[in-house]
Amino acid sequence: MKTNTGQFAFLKGGSYEIGIQQARELQKNPIAKSLFFTDNITSDKAYFDMTAQIEQYCPGLNKELAGFAEGFGYEPNQLNFYQNAWLIPGGCSLGAILPGKMADGKTYVVRNYDLSPDISDMRLCTTAVEGKYTHTGFSVSTFGRSEGLNEKGLCVAYASCGMPIGKYPGMRPPAVTGLQFMVIVRALLENCKNVEEAIYMVNNMPVGTNMNLLLADASGDAALIGTYDGIKEVKRAELDYLIATNHGLFSAIQEIEPRKLEHSQLRYDILERKFKESGKRSMHEIQELLLTEFPKGLSVHNYKESFGTVHSILFNLTDLQLEFSFGSPLQNQVNKIEVGDDFAETQIPVECTNKNYGTEFWKIIKS
């Protein structure tokens, strides 16, 4: 068994002040400078292009990054964040189940994120930037977000589609210029109040990442956006649910990427079987998806091969609540928080006990 640390951050105020606050918190880490900053600065053009994109689609984030850099005595262009150097492959299981399928008439989103705890933030944040929608979700590379729920009831959750895009080993270079998922998710949470606004924003922004992006809101609306090498496809919820894992779900994307990991399909099937059953689902039934280990459920403990559950969330969009665990909920406590709230503990020990699923776990099949 390996013990890691889950963290909670309550970030409130102006963007620059939030950057300074995070610098103060992370200065306690002796390797923080080497993690966040580089002396290998990219060209002025690349830096200005990225800051311009961020300013247009996620305004305020550049000020937060400037405050963070100043807190460490560096220039903003020395931040690794701008170079996408921390983007890391992971597995995700996502499902939105809408009021018509739920016994309580509420909207829920299931989210399981699989990665190595050594390269995950394992950090839940409530972020309340002045002039932006407050949201609660997990951070990526400190400043980005992998998912979240905002004060208006909009939930956004990301899953990589095929081989993830970025500069990290094991990833492939982007085919098109555009924003990475962690900026996109945060931009939507801070600036959109419903699915319609989120779709419009994604369709009108440059997207450089390959992803399945699940959107749902408290009104019971939901959509899935697939992006791949410049392609953008949108699917509206035709049934009372929508599902995504880590393979292409649109024909145009499947033509380009005709292969997928079998466990991505298996996780998709687990969600579909539960959601499509006749009758209405109880919240307990939805929780059981996260509280059951793969291959019968969604929690995965393959930590040594960088595919173990690092966080698990059941979003209640109607009541603006999250039930979450740092690490697998089978090995760790499940907690509850309301969107916008502070959390009593800033650091929580996280158990990550490994299980070997065998070589078949990585089997590749055709789409």
N, C-alpha and C positions, 0 to 999 in steps of 0.2 A: 504493500500500500504506500502511495505517495501522498503527502499532504501539501496542498497549495493554499493560496490565500485569495478569497473573494473580497472585492472592495466595493464600497458605495461612495459616491460623490454627489453632493448637493451644490449645484452651480447656479448662482443667481446674481443678476446685476447686468452692467454693461458688458459688451463683448471683450473689451480690453481688460477690464477688471477680472473677468472670469479667466482670461489667459494668465494673468498674474497669480490668481488664486491657485490655479493648477500647477504653476511653476513652484510655488511655495510648498505645495503638498508633495511634489515629486522630487524636490531637491534633497529629500531625505534618502533617496535611493542612490547608492554610491556609483551605479553604472548608468544613471539617467542621462548624463551628457552624451555618452557613447551611443545610447539608444535613440535619442531624439535629434542629434545634430551630426553634421558631416562637414569636413573640410573640402570635400570634392563637390564644389558648387557647380550646378548645371549652368548652361548659357543664360545670359540675361533674357534672351527671347523666350526660352522655355519657361523661365520663372515668371515673366510678365504674362505670358499666355495663360498659365495656370492660375495666377492670381486674378486675372481678368475674368476667367470662367467662374471661379469661386465667387467673386464679387457680384457677378450677374445673377447666379442661381442660388447661392447660399450667402447672401450679404451679412456681414458681421463676422464671419469665420476668419477672414484675413486679420481683422483687429484682434481677435482672440489669439491667433497664432503670433501676432506681433507682441502682444503682452507676455505670452509664454516665453518667447525668445528673449525679450528684454529681461525677464526674471532670471534667466540663466546667464545674461551677459553676451548673448549672441545676436546676430542679425537674422531676420526672418528667412532670408534665402538660404540659410544654412540648415534649415529644418528638413529632416528626412521626409516629413509628411508631404512636402511639395514634390518630392521625387518619386512618390509612390513606392518607396523602398520597403515598406512594411507589409504590403498586401500579401495575404497568406491563404493558401487553399484550405477549404473546409467543406464539410457536408452539412446539409440542412434539410429538415423535414418541415413543411409548412402546410397548414390547412385552415381555411376559413369556413365556418359552419354558421349558416344564417338563421334568422328567427323562425322561418317556416319549418325548420328541421329540429328546433330545440323545444323541449317541453316547457321551458320557462320563457320562451319567446324572445330570448336575448341573442346577441351576436358575439361569437367567440372566434379567436384565432389561436391555433396550436403552433408552437414554435420550438423546435429542438435543434441545437447548433453543436456540431461535432468537429473537433479540432484537437490539437495538442494543447494541454494547459500551459506548457512552457512558452508558447508563442501566442497565447490568448490574453487579452487585457483582463478577463474575468472581473470586469468592473461595470457595475450598474450605476447609471447616472440619472438624476432628475436635473433637467436643464431648463432654466427660466431666463432666457436672454430678453432684455428690455426690447419691447416692440415685436417679439416673436411669440409663437404659440409654445407654451410649456409642454415638455414631453418627458417621458421616462422610458429608458431603454439601455441596452448594453453598448459600450463604446468599442470602437476599432481604432487602433493606433491613437488612442486617447481622444482625438478631436472628431473622428468620424463615428458613425453609428451603423450597427448591423440590423437593427430593428427598433421599434418603439411604438408607443401609443401617446397621442397628444391630447390636450385638454378639450379639443373639439370632437374627440371620438374617432379620429383617423388612425388606423394601424398600418404600418409599413413594415414588411419583413422581406429580407433578401436571401436568395440561394444562388450559389454559383451554377452556371449552366455549362457542362463540359469542363475542359481544363481551364482553371481560373487564369485571368489576365493580370500581368504585373511583372515586376523585376525580381521577385523572390525566386530562389531555386525551385524548379518543378513547375513553374508557371511559364506561359508563353507571352511574347510581346503582343501589344494590342495591334489589331488590324486597322483601326480607325482612331482618330484623335478625339478625346472626350473625357468626361468626368468619370471617376471610379465610383463604385457602389457606395462606399462609406460616406462620400460627400452627397451623393444623390439621396440616400435615405435620410440624412440629416436635413437636407434642403426641403424635402417634402414634409417632414414632421414639423419643421419650424414655420413653414409658409403656406401650407394647404390645410383646409378644414374638412375636405371630403374627397371621395374617390374621383369625382369629376375633375376637380382642380388638380389632383395629383397626376391623372392621365394627361391632362393638357400640359402640365409642366414637363413631364418626361418626354412627351412628343416634341416639345420645342426646345429641348436642351441637347447638347452634344454628349453622347454616351459612349464611353470607351471600354466598358466592361461587358462581359457576357454573363447574363443573369436571368433568373426567373424572379420577378418582383411581385409579391402578393400585396394587394391593397384591399382594405375593407374599412367600412365606417359604421358608426353607431346606428345609422338609419337602416342598415341591412343591405347596403350596396357593396359589391365586391368586384374586383377585376384582377387579371393576371397579365403582366407585361413581360414578354420575352424579348431579350436583345442578344444579338450574336453578330459580331463582325460588321456592325453598321445596320443590320436588320432590326426593325422594331415591329413587334406584333402585339396586339391587345385582344384579350378574350374577356368578355363580360360574363358574369355568373348567370348561366342558363338554368342551373339547378339550384338547390339550396346549399351548395358548397362549392369550393374551389380548392385544388390541391397542387402543390409543386414540390419537387425534390431537386435532384441535380442533373437532370437530363433535358434535352430539348422536348418541348411539348407543342410545338407548332411545326407544320409540315415544311415550311420554308427553312427553318433551322435544322430540322432532321435531315434534309437533303445535304446540308453542309457538314453536319456532325452526325453520321449515321450510327455511331456506337455509344454505348452507355455502360456504366458499372451496374452489374446485376443488383447490387444492394440498393442502388437508387430506385430501380423499378420495384424491388421488394418493399421498400419503405413507402413508395407511392401506393402500392396495392394495399398495405396495412391501413392507410388512411381511407382509401376509397371503399374498402369493405365495410368499415365502421360507419362512414358517412352515408353510404347508399342504402343501407339496410332499411326495410320498410318500418314505418312508425317514427316517432320522435325520439331524439336522444336526450338523456339526462346529462347534466354537467359532470356527474360522477363517471359516466361512460367516456366522456371526452378526456377527463383527467387520466383515466386508465391507459390511454394511448401513451402518455408520457411516463407512467408509473410501471410500464411493462418493458422488459428487455427485448431487444432485437434477437431473433427474427420474428417474434410475436408482437412486439411493440416497437417504440421509436428510440428508447434509450440505448446507447451503444457505449461499451467500455473498452474499446480498442485503443487505449491511450498510447501504447508503445509504438503504434503505427500511425499516430497523429490523427486518429479518427474516434475519439471518445467524446461523450457529451460534456461540454464545458459550461453550458447553461441551457435551461429548459424553462419555457414560459407558457402559461395559459392566460391569454389576454381576454378580459371581459370588457368589450367595447361599450356595452350599454351602461355599465356601472363605473367605467373608467378605473378598472382594477387590474393588477397583474399578480398572478401566483407564480412564483419563480424559485428556482434553485440554482445556486452556484454548483457546477458539476452535475452529475446525474442525480435525479430525485430519488433513485433507489439507494444511493449511498450518502445522501445529504438531506438536510432539512428543507422543506418547502416553506417559503415565506410569502407574505402578502403585502402589497403596497398599493396605494392609490396614486393615480397620475398626479404629479406635482408635489408629492409629499417627500419629506425627509425620512431617512431610515435610521433606526436606533443605533445600529452597529456600523462602523466604517470599515471594519475588517472582520472576516469570518473564515475560519479554517475550512478547507475543502478537501474531502477525501476523493482520491482518484485511483481506485483499485483496478488494475488491468485485467482484461480477459482476452485470450487468444482465440480468434474466430476462424483460424486456418487460412490456407492460401485461397480457398474458394471465395473468401470475402471480397477479393479483388478481381473476380471474374468479369470479363468484358463481353457484352452481348450486343446484338444488333438492335437498333431502334425499330 
